[in-house]
Amino acid sequence: MKTTPKKNIITAGLAAFLFFVFANGDAWAQSYVQDMKRQSARSDKLTGGAIEKTAPAPGDGNVKITVNVPSFQMTLWQNGKEVKTYPIGVGLKDYPIYVGMREASAVIWNPVWIPPDSDWVHVSKTVKAGEIILPTDARNPLGKMKIPLGYGYLIHQAKGAGDLGSLVSHGCVRVMQADLYDLADKIIAARELDVTKEQIVEARGTKKTFVAELEPIIPVEITYDTLVVEAGKLRIYPDVYERKTNTAENLRAELKTSGVEVANLDDATLNKMLARAAGKKQFVVSVKNIEAGRALIGGQTLAVLASGALERAAKNVVKKRKISR
């Protein structure tokens, strides 16, 4: 649970880069495990039908982070209860986010960036693989904070609100700066890390790298669950990576294993439900309506990310700009 200033950025950066190279050069973009059977942490199968929320409890270090890719949501949990959920952006189709278990090992303010040995870096005219790009360098895309997840995957700052609900990164999770600060504050409090308010103020107000190590690590579970029964409602999310998850067969199986009666649902109805989840739209319908034969007329097509989440993100950007003037 110790924290340290970044005394030897170059050594640490080179070590991380060499790990990339010897672990299989292009691992950042191409080599990733896809554990497609994992259920969204918000599924009724795991929550019992209701997600209990809680205010963060200082000193209770039993925390974890979950991400469900097609819903563009990241959640901080403490003892199985939802502390807060944040809107995110994720990896592009050609550079998808890792799906499976990862580990958050540190929270790093003003991070160094080392471009990976990947094709998208090779064609860049501004950076090269293995180059150490300091937080003071305008080419550094990580912003004010990163949380390493291993093998080059990161949670880091978004470029702007337009990243949210979009496929924008090279395998990383992008989060608005204000939300990253909030997440870090909650982790620091829960783990009782040896980080002072003065250190946080300095890290936010300068370009000096500051590291808060997470010992033990915080588990991070990343899922790709497009068909979720959550709090008594079926949510069908777009199959953003085109993994062929949104099929009538899969939807029927999801409903059955969630205890939903599907005898009155034919494939034509299921396919119409699936068709309503496209682009950045999800289809939502209550289990009661499904069982009452109102699967289509009782459902709604909604934005994957609620407008309120995007508006709050935009306001945070405006607020930050006003403060910095």
ROMARTI-589697 format. One record per residue: x, y, z of N, C-alpha, C in turn. Coordinates in steps of 0.02 Angstrom, whole numbers, padded with zeros to 5 digits, always signed. Example, Ala and Ser with C-alpha at 12.3 -4.5 7.8 and 13.67 -1.06 7.14 Angstrom:
REM ROMARTI-589697
+00660-00284+00390+00615-00225+00390+00660-00165+00390 +00642-00112+00354+00684-00053+00357+00645+00002+00394 
***
This chain:
REM ROMARTI-589697
+00041-00060+00000+00000+00000+00000+00042+00063+00000 +00104+00057-00020+00148+00115-00018+00142+00156-00080 +00163+00219-00076+00165+00263-00134+00235+00289-00142 +00255+00301-00204+00323+00324-00216+00323+00374-00273 +00366+00425-00272+00375+00467-00330+00410+00427-00383 +00402+00446-00446+00434+00409-00500+00506+00431-00505 +00551+00398-00468+00620+00419-00465+00659+00400-00527 +00639+00345-00557+00677+00323-00616+00629+00304-00671 +00600+00354-00702+00549+00344-00753+00577+00304-00812 +00638+00320-00833+00666+00288-00892+00676+00214-00880 +00705+00195-00823+00717+00125-00809+00652+00086-00807 +00602+00113-00772+00538+00080-00766+00505+00074-00835 +00509+00127-00874+00479+00127-00940+00510+00076-00986 +00577+00072-00986+00612+00024-01028+00596-00047-01007 +00590-00058-00942+00574-00126-00918+00505-00147-00944 +00458-00100-00941+00391-00116-00964+00391-00131-01039 +00430-00091-01076+00432-00101-01148+00464-00168-01166 +00519-00185-01132+00552-00249-01147+00507-00308-01131 +00465-00299-01080+00417-00352-01065+00370-00363-01124 +00348-00307-01155+00307-00312-01215+00341-00353-01269 +00402-00334-01283+00438-00363-01340+00447-00438-01330 +00472-00457-01273+00488-00527-01262+00426-00569-01248 +00372-00537-01228+00311-00574-01214+00272-00591-01278 +00292-00560-01334+00263-00575-01400+00246-00509-01434 +00297-00475-01456+00296-00411-01489+00230-00375-01498 +00183-00403-01537+00122-00367-01554+00064-00383-01508 +00079-00403-01447+00027-00426-01401-00026-00372-01389 -00005-00309-01389-00051-00254-01376-00112-00257-01421 -00099-00267-01486-00154-00262-01534-00187-00328-01551 -00149-00383-01551-00174-00444-01581-00184-00503-01533 -00145-00508-01480-00148-00567-01437-00188-00551-01374 -00248-00577-01371-00289-00565-01312-00334-00625-01302 -00349-00641-01239-00393-00697-01223-00465-00672-01225 -00508-00710-01255-00579-00692-01258-00619-00742-01217 -00637-00723-01157-00677-00765-01113-00750-00743-01121 -00780-00765-01175-00846-00740-01194-00903-00767-01150 -00889-00815-01108-00943-00846-01068-00956-00807-01004 -00916-00759-00988-00926-00721-00926-00990-00680-00930 -01027-00681-00875-01089-00642-00870-01073-00572-00846 -01112-00523-00869-01107-00456-00842-01117-00459-00767 -01077-00420-00731-01083-00418-00658-01151-00392-00636 -01189-00362-00681-01254-00334-00664-01310-00384-00679 -01294-00443-00704-01344-00493-00721-01380-00518-00659 -01446-00530-00666-01485-00557-00610-01459-00625-00588 -01425-00661-00633-01397-00726-00615-01345-00719-00560 -01312-00660-00558-01259-00649-00509-01283-00606-00451 -01331-00562-00462-01353-00516-00410-01415-00541-00372 -01448-00592-00401-01510-00615-00369-01570-00573-00386 -01563-00527-00432-01619-00487-00455-01618-00414-00434 -01570-00396-00392-01566-00326-00370-01494-00309-00355 -01473-00250-00376-01405-00226-00362-01408-00180-00302 -01376-00200-00249-01375-00158-00189-01320-00106-00196 -01337-00043-00182-01289+00011-00187-01263+00030-00118 -01204+00060-00117-01174+00079-00054-01131+00140-00062 -01125+00180-00010-01075+00232-00008-01008+00199+00007 -00953+00225-00020-00888+00193-00007-00871+00192+00067 -00849+00135+00091-00832+00128+00162-00756+00131+00170 -00730+00184+00200-00657+00189+00210-00630+00130+00249 -00574+00104+00226-00540+00049+00261-00564-00020+00243 -00617-00024+00202-00640-00089+00179-00611-00102+00110 -00557-00140+00108-00520-00149+00045-00547-00201-00002 -00605-00230+00012-00633-00281-00032-00669-00248-00090 -00630-00223-00138-00657-00188-00195-00637-00223-00260 -00677-00213-00311-00660-00238-00377-00690-00191-00429 -00666-00197-00490-00690-00157-00546-00717-00204-00599 -00774-00188-00628-00799-00227-00684-00814-00182-00743 -00806-00210-00802-00821-00174-00865-00863-00221-00908 -00920-00198-00933-00955-00236-00984-00950-00196-01049 -00915-00224-01097-00896-00187-01157-00956-00159-01195 -01006-00200-01215-01060-00173-01257-01105-00123-01221 -01104-00122-01155-01144-00072-01119-01104-00009-01104 -01039-00010-01119-00995+00048-01108-01001+00073-01036 -00997+00026-00989-01002+00043-00918-00945+00011-00879 -00917+00049-00833-00868+00024-00785-00895+00037-00716 -00893-00014-00673-00921-00009-00606-00869-00025-00553 -00869+00015-00501-00829+00001-00441-00875-00031-00390 -00854-00090-00364-00894-00127-00315-00855-00132-00250 -00892-00135-00195-00862-00147-00129-00905-00198-00093 -00875-00255-00077-00912-00310-00045-00975-00329-00084 -00969-00330-00150-01024-00351-00192-01078-00299-00202 -01068-00238-00177-01116-00185-00184-01089-00131-00231 -01134-00101-00270-01113-00050-00318-01097+00016-00283 -01036+00038-00292-01016+00104-00265-01031+00158-00316 -01009+00147-00378-01023+00196-00431-01009+00165-00499 -01049+00187-00548-01040+00164-00617-01023+00224-00661 -00974+00214-00706-00947+00267-00747-00956+00250-00822 -00973+00299-00864-00975+00287-00936-00904+00286-00964 -00893+00245-01014-00825+00235-01041-00826+00231-01117 -00765+00234-01146-00753+00215-01215-00707+00155-01214 -00709+00114-01266-00669+00052-01267-00632+00045-01333 -00600-00014-01341-00557-00026-01399-00593-00030-01465 -00559-00010-01517-00585-00016-01585-00594-00089-01605 -00632-00101-01659-00642-00170-01682-00577-00204-01697 -00531-00168-01729-00466-00198-01746-00419-00203-01687 -00434-00168-01633-00392-00169-01572-00439-00176-01512 -00474-00232-01507-00525-00239-01455-00496-00243-01386 -00536-00224-01338-00516-00229-01269-00512-00303-01250 -00467-00319-01205-00461-00387-01177-00526-00406-01141 -00549-00467-01152-00608-00492-01117-00586-00549-01071 -00595-00539-01007-00573-00588-00958-00552-00553-00894 -00511-00587-00854-00489-00558-00790-00423-00521-00799 -00419-00462-00770-00357-00423-00769-00346-00401-00697 -00291-00365-00686-00273-00343-00619-00250-00270-00621 -00280-00228-00579-00258-00159-00572-00202-00157-00521 -00143-00136-00542-00084-00141-00499-00063-00075-00468 -00088-00019-00496-00068+00047-00470-00114+00100-00498 -00114+00157-00465-00145+00217-00492-00088+00267-00503 -00082+00291-00565-00025+00333-00583-00049+00399-00612 -00031+00453-00577-00046+00520-00602+00011+00543-00648 -00006+00580-00700+00044+00605-00748+00089+00549-00774 +00060+00500-00806+00098+00441-00826+00141+00450-00888 +00195+00412-00890+00235+00405-00950+00198+00360-00998 +00208+00370-01064+00180+00325-01115+00235+00296-01156 +00233+00231-01167+00281+00197-01211+00241+00165-01268 +00244+00193-01328+00207+00164-01385+00226+00091-01395 +00177+00046-01402+00191-00025-01409+00217-00042-01478 +00245-00102-01483+00270-00128-01547+00211-00156-01586 +00171-00110-01614+00109-00129-01648+00103-00092-01714 +00062-00120-01759+00058-00092-01827+00035-00020-01828 -00011-00002-01783-00036+00067-01784+00017+00117-01763 +00065+00093-01724+00122+00136-01705+00172+00141-01762 +00181+00085-01797+00230+00083-01851+00214+00132-01907 +00149+00145-01918+00130+00191-01972+00125+00263-01947 +00135+00273-01882+00131+00341-01855+00191+00383-01877 +00178+00446-01890+00232+00493-01909+00256+00534-01849 +00225+00522-01791+00243+00564-01733+00276+00525-01677 +00265+00459-01673+00295+00419-01620+00323+00355-01649 +00367+00322-01610+00393+00257-01630+00392+00209-01572 +00388+00145-01587+00383+00094-01535+00442+00098-01487 +00427+00094-01423+00479+00094-01372+00503+00163-01349 +00481+00214-01383+00500+00282-01365+00468+00299-01297 +00506+00333-01255+00480+00353-01190+00452+00423-01195 +00386+00429-01189+00353+00493-01198+00329+00517-01130 +00359+00571-01107+00347+00596-01039+00279+00630-01034 +00254+00639-00973+00189+00672-00964+00189+00745-00987 +00247+00775-00994+00252+00844-01018+00248+00849-01094 +00250+00792-01128+00251+00790-01201+00180+00790-01227 +00166+00835-01274+00098+00842-01302+00076+00779-01339 +00124+00735-01357+00106+00674-01393+00080+00620-01346 +00087+00629-01282+00064+00579-01233-00012+00579-01230 -00046+00524-01248-00119+00523-01252-00154+00500-01188 -00116+00487-01136-00145+00456-01077-00178+00505-01029 -00165+00569-01037-00196+00618-00994-00166+00618-00924 -00206+00634-00875-00182+00644-00807-00174+00580-00767 -00201+00525-00792-00199+00465-00749-00204+00401-00791 -00169+00349-00767-00179+00283-00796-00180+00232-00739 -00217+00178-00751-00219+00121-00706-00199+00060-00747 -00137+00035-00739-00114-00022-00780-00153-00085-00762 -00170-00123-00815-00206-00186-00806-00164-00246-00828 -00101-00234-00846-00058-00288-00869-00057-00294-00944 +00001-00315-00971+00011-00327-01043-00006-00266-01086 +00004-00207-01059-00007-00146-01097-00078-00119-01096 -00124-00157-01069-00193-00133-01064-00199-00084-01006 -00238-00031-01017-00243+00023-00968-00314+00048-00960 -00327+00076-00902-00383+00123-00894-00349+00191-00893 -00370+00236-00937-00338+00302-00938-00387+00355-00960 -00364+00417-00960-00408+00474-00972-00433+00476-01045 -00497+00491-01053-00526+00501-01119-00505+00568-01148 -00508+00574-01213-00493+00638-01246-00549+00688-01235 -00610+00663-01229-00667+00707-01219-00730+00665-01214 -00787+00698-01204-00850+00663-01195-00869+00622-01256 -00842+00640-01314-00857+00603-01375-00829+00532-01375 -00782+00518-01331-00755+00450-01325-00805+00402-01293 -00850+00429-01252-00894+00387-01213-00945+00352-01257 -00955+00288-01245-01003+00250-01285-00978+00235-01355 -00912+00240-01364-00884+00231-01432-00824+00184-01431 -00809+00157-01490-00749+00116-01501-00695+00164-01523 -00648+00179-01478-00602+00234-01492-00529+00219-01478 -00514+00168-01439-00446+00159-01415-00412+00099-01447 -00349+00089-01429-00311+00031-01451-00309-00020-01393 -00368-00043-01374-00373-00095-01323-00382-00070-01253 -00385-00005-01242-00389+00021-01174-00460+00047-01157 -00471+00058-01092-00533+00088-01067-00521+00163-01058 -00562+00204-01089-00555+00276-01082-00610+00303-01036 -00590+00346-00990-00635+00373-00939-00623+00448-00934 -00676+00486-00922-00668+00558-00914-00624+00573-00853 -00587+00628-00857-00540+00645-00803-00574+00650-00735 -00631+00684-00732-00665+00692-00668-00685+00624-00639 -00705+00577-00682-00724+00511-00658-00663+00471-00636 -00607+00480-00671-00545+00447-00649-00523+00473-00581 -00527+00538-00571-00510+00566-00506-00555+00537-00452 -00620+00532-00467-00668+00506-00419-00653+00433-00403 -00639+00394-00455-00622+00323-00445-00559+00316-00402 -00509+00356-00417-00446+00353-00378-00458+00371-00305 -00498+00424-00293-00512+00445-00225-00546+00389-00185 -00593+00354-00218-00630+00301-00185-00585+00241-00170 -00540+00225-00217-00493+00170-00206-00444+00187-00150 -00420+00248-00149-00373+00270-00097-00405+00264-00028 -00468+00286-00023-00504+00283+00040-00517+00211+00062 -00540+00170+00014-00556+00101+00030-00495+00062+00053 -00439+00073+00019-00378+00037+00035-00335+00072+00088 -00357+00131+00108-00319+00171+00157-00245+00178+00135 -00236+00198+00073-00169+00206+00046-00135+00267+00079 -00070+00263+00082-00031+00317+00113-00022+00373+00062 -00077+00406+00047-00078+00461+00000-00112+00521+00034 -00078+00578+00035-00106+00636+00068-00144+00680+00019 -00186+00724+00046-00222+00771+00004-00174+00817-00032 -00119+00834+00002-00069+00878-00029-00037+00844-00089 -00024+00780-00084+00006+00744-00140-00042+00740-00200 -00106+00731-00185-00155+00728-00239-00162+00796-00273 -00164+00849-00233-00168+00916-00261-00108+00930-00306 -00049+00911-00284+00011+00922-00324+00008+00882-00388 -00013+00819-00383-00017+00776-00443-00066+00803-00494 -00121+00830-00470-00172+00858-00516-00149+00924-00546 -00110+00961-00509-00092+01028-00532-00026+01034-00567 +00013+00979-00570+00078+00980-00602+00083+00923-00652 +00142+00916-00682+00155+00861-00728+00202+00809-00696 +00209+00812-00631+00253+00765-00597+00219+00697-00589 +00254+00644-00608+00226+00577-00602+00224+00556-00529 +00167+00528-00510+00158+00504-00441+00122+00437-00444 +00147+00389-00406+00122+00320-00410+00095+00298-00343 +00034+00271-00343+00005+00238-00284-00002+00164-00302 +00040+00123-00271+00039+00052-00286-00020+00019-00251 -00049-00031-00283-00106-00067-00256-00083-00136-00234 -00075-00145-00170-00053-00209-00142-00100-00229-00085 -00142-00280-00095-00145-00323-00154-00179-00288-00213 -00174-00319-00270-00203-00290-00331-00279-00287-00325 -00310-00248-00368-00383-00245-00372-00404-00286-00434 -00445-00337-00424-00468-00376-00483-00511-00334-00529 -00501-00343-00594-00539-00308-00644-00568-00360-00692 -00634-00366-00693-00667-00415-00736-00698-00380-00795 -00677-00400-00855-00703-00370-00916-00745-00423-00953 -00808-00405-00966-00854-00451-00998-00878-00423-01065 -00904-00469-01106-00935-00449-01169-01004-00482-01170 -01050-00452-01134-01117-00481-01125-01169-00436-01156 -01193-00456-01215-01241-00415-01251-01314-00429-01232 -01325-00485-01198-01393-00506-01180-01396-00514-01104 -01426-00466-01070-01424-00466-00997-01494-00455-00968 -01515-00500-00923-01575-00487-00883-01551-00455-00818 -01569-00392-00810-01544-00352-00753-01603-00319-00718 -01610-00333-00653-01664-00304-00613-01732-00313-00645 -01743-00374-00672-01809-00389-00701-01821-00363-00770 -01768-00336-00801-01775-00311-00870-01722-00343-00915 -01744-00362-00975-01697-00385-01025-01667-00326-01060 -01600-00324-01063-01565-00273-01101-01527-00306-01157 -01541-00287-01218-01505-00311-01276-01460-00255-01300 -01395-00266-01295-01347-00216-01318-01322-00233-01388 -01302-00184-01427-01274-00198-01493-01211-00242-01488 -01203-00286-01536-01144-00329-01540-01088-00288-01573 -01058-00243-01535-01012-00193-01563-00950-00222-01595 -00929-00281-01573-00870-00313-01603-00889-00366-01654 -00954-00371-01669-00980-00418-01718-00956-00489-01704 -00969-00511-01642-00950-00578-01620-01007-00628-01628 -01060-00608-01661-01118-00651-01674-01150-00676-01609 -01152-00632-01560-01183-00650-01496-01259-00638-01497 -01282-00593-01539-01353-00575-01540-01391-00618-01590 -01404-00680-01570-01443-00726-01611-01505-00747-01573 -01555-00771-01609-01616-00795-01577-01601-00852-01530 -01556-00895-01549-01537-00952-01506-01507-00929-01441 -01460-00882-01445-01428-00856-01384-01477-00818-01340 -01522-00779-01371-01570-00741-01332-01619-00788-01296 -01641-00839-01331-01686-00887-01299-01652-00921-01239 -01588-00939-01249-01551-00972-01196-01541-00925-01136 -01527-00861-01150-01518-00813-01096-01582-00805-01055 -01638-00802-01088-01702-00795-01053-01718-00857-01012 -01706-00915-01042-01721-00978-01006-01678-00984-00943 -01613-00971-00950-01568-00980-00893-01579-00925-00841 -01615-00872-00859-01632-00820-00811-01701-00832-00780 -01731-00890-00797-01795-00907-00768-01855-00874-00800 -01847-00852-00863-01901-00817-00898-01938-00868-00942 -02004-00867-00938-02044-00912-00979-02044-00888-01051 -02022-00931-01097-02014-00911-01168-02056-00953-01216 -02103-00991-01190-02143-01036-01233-02180-00998-01286 -02200-00935-01271-02240-00897-01319-02197-00854-01366 -02131-00863-01365-02086-00824-01407-02061-00866-01466 -02077-00843-01527-02050-00878-01585-01987-00842-01609 -01950-00873-01654-01888-00844-01678-01898-00777-01713 -01954-00769-01746-01968-00706-01782-01972-00649-01732 -02005-00660-01675-02010-00608-01624-01942-00594-01593 -01904-00647-01578-01838-00638-01550-01793-00598-01596 -01797-00613-01660-01755-00577-01709-01775-00503-01715 -01839-00489-01708-01861-00420-01710-01836-00382-01648 -01836-00415-01591-01809-00385-01530-01735-00370-01540 -01698-00418-01567-01626-00409-01577-01611-00353-01626 -01653-00346-01677-01642-00296-01729-01649-00225-01702 -01683-00217-01646-01692-00150-01617-01631-00127-01579 -01584-00171-01568-01521-00152-01535-01467-00146-01589 -01456-00085-01611-01409-00073-01666-01378-00004-01658 -01319+00005-01687-01285+00069-01681-01268+00082-01608 -01294+00136-01581-01284+00152-01510-01348+00147-01471 -01393+00104-01495-01458+00094-01463-01463+00024-01432 -01494+00021-01373-01509-00043-01341-01585-00052-01340 -01606-00115-01335-01677-00130-01329-01689-00155-01258 -01739-00125-01224-01753-00142-01154-01826-00160-01147 -01840-00217-01114-01908-00238-01102-01910-00277-01037 -01963-00268-00999-01968-00303-00935-01984-00377-00945 -01962-00417-00899-01977-00489-00900-02052-00500-00899 -02088-00460-00861-02161-00467-00857-02193-00458-00926 -02169-00408-00963-02197-00397-01030-02180-00455-01077 -02121-00482-01070-02102-00540-01112-02149-00598-01099 -02160-00613-01036-02201-00671-01017-02275-00659-01032 -02294-00595-01038-02364-00579-01054-02376-00574-01129 -02325-00591-01169-02332-00588-01242-02325-00518-01270 -02295-00472-01231-02288-00403-01253-02213-00385-01262 -02175-00433-01287-02102-00423-01292-02084-00365-01337 -02123-00353-01389-02107-00298-01435-02143-00234-01417 -02208-00238-01406-02246-00176-01393-02233-00149-01323 -02207-00191-01279-02194-00168-01211-02123-00145-01200 -02081-00150-01253-02011-00132-01247-01996-00062-01272 -01934-00040-01259-01912+00026-01281-01843+00021-01313 -01832+00063-01363-01765+00070-01392-01734+00133-01363 -01680+00125-01326-01648+00180-01290-01575+00186-01309 -01546+00243-01294-01474+00251-01304-01437+00204-01256 -01382+00175-01280-01343+00130-01237-01320+00168-01175 -01293+00228-01185-01276+00272-01129-01330+00324-01122 -01359+00328-01064-01411+00377-01052-01385+00448-01064 -01428+00491-01089-01407+00560-01105-01382+00595-01043 -01408+00578-00985-01387+00609-00922-01314+00598-00908 -01289+00537-00923-01219+00521-00911-01174+00562-00957 -01195+00571-01019-01156+00610-01066-01158+00684-01049 -01215+00707-01026-01221+00778-01006-01177+00793-00946 -01175+00747-00898-01132+00757-00839-01059+00759-00859 -01041+00716-00907-00972+00715-00930-00954+00781-00964 -01000+00807-01005-00988+00870-01039-00982+00927-00989 -01024+00928-00938-01022+00980-00887-00956+00978-00850 -00930+00919-00837-00866+00913-00803-00810+00943-00844 -00814+00935-00910-00764+00964-00954-00768+01040-00952 -00830+01067-00956-00839+01139-00954-00815+01167-00888 -00831+01133-00833-00811+01156-00767-00735+01157-00762 -00702+01106-00788-00629+01103-00786-00598+01160-00825 -00627+01175-00883-00600+01229-00924-00607+01296-00889 -00664+01307-00856-00674+01370-00821-00625+01379-00764 -00613+01324-00728-00567+01327-00672-00496+01342-00695 -00477+01314-00753-00408+01321-00776-00392+01389-00805 -00443+01430-00817-00430+01496-00847-00402+01545-00796 
***
